[in-house]
């Protein structure tokens, strides 16, 4: 999301997901105004992008650790 700020650390992945769920609930409400919906949508896209980047980085770290440990790597898609 935002650049590193020592006064405001980046939210955890769990916090990002909770906020994304909150955004989805608000966007699904029938009484939301267009301008508010657009702001929420933009925030949601940014948070989703951030969460995906963090998950990709974590996956790369796991692969590196397994390779260093001499383990055999068998990648499987967890989205199935």
PyMOL commands that set and color helices and strands:
alter all, ss='L'
color gray80, all
select helices_A, chain A and resi 13-28+34-68
alter helices_A, ss='H'
color red, helices_A
deselect
rebuild
show_as cartoon
